[in-house]
Amino acid sequence: MAKNATKAPGALSKAIAAKMRAARIEAGMSQEALALELGVTCQQVQKYEKGLNRIGPDRLQQVATTTGRPIMYFFQQGPAEPAGDLGEILEEVILWTISCPSARKVLAAISHLDEADSVLIASVVERIAFHKM
């Protein structure tokens, strides 16, 4: 029996799922720790993060509070900080590719990521790049 297409998660649900995973990881929490805080099973957190189960607004607020994120974080598209001029970004990427031997490996791998993984990787890289002590 085929799944009902109208019950499949939409783009916003998938984006929220990816942001939830990124927020948890950035907060240094395991799925088990987040599940304990939310009062759900680890499997439920996994389903939320994969976008298999939609998360309700009350529970999403709990996730925001637990991970130290404002609720609007989960609805923002792209990076939270302004990315800058596209020309500047491309110039920086080209210079990075030339000066860093592993840059080509990173760029080659990035092209194979799906949207959820791209959101996670962007969050982690931004955190490393912009929040160094």
C-alpha positions, 0 to 999 in steps of 0.5 A: 500500500502506497503512502498518502502523498498529502501526509508526506512532510513538506519543505518547511517540516524538513527544514525544521527537522534539520534545524532541530538536529543542528541546534541539538548538536551545537548545544552539545547534546546527544539525542538521548539527552534531548529526549530526556529533556523533552520527555520522549524516547530517543527514537522519537527525537530521531524521527523528529530530526529525520522529518519522519514525524512532525513536531508540534509547536509546544514541543518545538518551544521545548527544543528551543529552550533546551538548546538555547535557541530562539523559536524563530531560529527553526523557521529561518532559511539559510545562515543566521548571519548575513552571508555577504556579497556573492562576489566576495564569497566566491573570491574567498572560496577560490582563494581558500581552494588555492591555499588549502590542500584539503579544500578541494576534498571538502568542496567535492564532498559538499556537492553530494549532501542533501538539504538537511545535511547542508543545513547542519554542515553550514551551522557547524562551519559557521560556529567554528569560523565565527565563534572561535575564542 
